[in-house]
Amino acid sequence: MRAENCTRARSHLANLESGQRLARVNDKGEREFLDDKTRADEARRAREIIASDCR
């Protein structure tokens, strides 16, 4: 399970750091793009998962 979380977090972080515009679907089913703050928050969470699960 930890190895899977590690792989997923590394992939997500790579996507966040790629510079591509990323979007997700909100509660209303609408597509919304990640702003810089959201992208930074997501990257921070991914790094925390990597630190705890990628050993």
C-alpha positions, -999 to +999 in steps of 0.1 A: +000+000+000+028+024+009+046+016-023+015+024-043+010+057-024+046+066-031+043+059-068+011+079-071+025+109-051+056+110-072+036+109-104+012+137-091+042+158-080+058+154-115+025+166-131+023+196-108+059+206-114+056+201-152+041+236-157+011+222-176-023+237-168-041+212-146-078+210-141-102+190-119-139+187-117-156+207-089-188+197-069-210+211-097-193+189-123-176+219-139-139+218-149-117+243-130-081+250-135-056+249-105-043+283-096-008+288-082-018+286-046-037+253-051-009+239-071+016+248-043-007+232-017-010+200-037+027+198-043+033+203-005+009+174+003+025+152-024+060+159-009+047+150+026+034+117+013+067+110-005+086+117+027+065+093+047+058+065+022+089+064-001+114+047+022 
